[in-house]
Amino acid sequence: MTEAELLSKVKIRLGITGVFQDELLSAYISDVKNYLRDAGVTDDVLTSEASVGVIARGVSDSWNYGSGDGQFSEIFYQRAEQLRHKVEVDANE
């Protein structure tokens, strides 16, 4: 999956339209992917459909840092842990 495809899929999940926030969203996507990579998620998994939901969740959590809690959600951590243990990606993903 290309970066453009990932950006599009994250925007759909977050209900964001247009291109005004694309640069900021791309920066958040990069931050989340780096976090997941550092946590042990392989690049094969990060570029697969399996990672889109957790990346979108991480972007949403990052976007909401201004609300005061300043942390990733529990569901983000749970999905990140699941992805860390995923060693194979189905060809259909």
N, C-alpha and C positions, 0 to 999 in steps of 0.2 A: 504494500500500500504506500502510495506517495504521500508526501507531507500535505499536498493540496487535498488529496482524498481524505486524509485524517482530519484536517481542518474542517472540511465540509461535514463529515460525520459528527464531529464534536459540536459544531454549530447546530446541527439538526437536533441532537440530544439536549442541547441547552436552550433551544427555541430562539436562536439568534439568526437574524436575516441581514442581508446587506454585507458590505465589506468594510464598514467604518471601524469595526473592532478587530479586524483580521490580524493586524500586527501585534496587538496586545494578546489576543488569543494564541497566536503562534508562539509568543514568548512563554506563556503559561504552559502550553503543550510541551515545549522544549524542557522547561523546568521539571514538569511531571515525568517526562520520559527519562531525564537524567536521574531523578530520584529512584525510579523503578529500576533503571540500569544499575545504579549503585547498590540497590537492594538485592541484586542478583537475577533480575529478569533478563533473559537472553534477547538479543536483537531480533532473532527469528520470531519470538513471541511478540515483541514490541511492534513489529511491522505487520502483525497479523490482525485479523478481525477480532480475535480474542481479547485484545488489549484496548479496544476502542471505549468500552464502557468505563473501565477504571481510569483511563486517561481523561475522559469527559468528567468523571466524578472529581478527579484531582484538580482539573481546571476550574470546576465549579467551586470547590473548596478554596482554591487560591483566589478566585474572583471575590469571594465573600470574606477574605481576611480582614477587610475594613470593618466588618461588623463587630469586631472586638475579640473573638475567641482565638483567632490566629493559629488554627491547627487543622490538619486533615481529619476527615470524618472517620468513624469506625468502619464503615462499609469500604472506604478507600483502603484502609489498612488490611482488611480481610481479603479483598480482591487482589491487592498487591501480593500478599502472601500466597494466594492460590496461583497467581501467575509465576511467581518465583519458582514454584515446584513443577510448573508445566514444562516438560522437556521436548514434547513433540507437538507440532501444530498440524492439524488435519489439512490435507491438500485443499479442502473446500473452504477453509477459513480465510 
